[in-house]
Amino acid sequence: MTPGRTILDVTRPSPRKTTSGPLCGVAALPRASVRAFTLIEVMIATTIFFISMFAILGVLSSGVHAAAILRTSGPTAGMVAGYFTVSNTIDEGSMTGDFSDIAGYEGYRWVSNAREVATNGLFQMDFVVVDPRGVQSSMLSVLLYKPGTGKNKLGVQQQPPR
């Protein structure tokens, strides 16, 4: 560019002065150069916003509902089954216990029955949780493999002591 020369911007129209109306003499841009959102763009943006807000509210609502269920429900038979899953041995027969060591579950008790269904330590365990009113609240039956804990080890019957 050489000094003293001005370059005309041909991409942007020059403002023109209005000759009538309340804004007489005020420079105004031609209507074609005014940039704005169209009605359809605004409607699409609003739709996307509300769909995302309702999705977020749905997730929050289901989380609050799940927390309320956990707060009001009692212990499950799965809690007892989890204990026997991590324990080292299983004895055939019936066992009972309670949930007094867990806050909020006082008065709940459980009953389990274990029996060996095959050799090599495959046990079927049935768990029942009873609420403080004596009503069965949860029941579960599982198969647990605990080798070395059953009467029959490796398919060989143990001889009774003489």
Secondary structure, DSSP 8 states (H G I E B T S, - for coil): --TT-----SSS---EE--SSTTTT-EE--GGG-----HHHHHHHHHHHHHHHHHHHHHHHHHHHHHHHHHH----HHHHHHHHHHSS---SEEEEEE-TTSTT-TT-EEEEEEEEEETTTEEEEEEEEE-TTS-EEEEEEEEEE-TTSSSSBTTB------
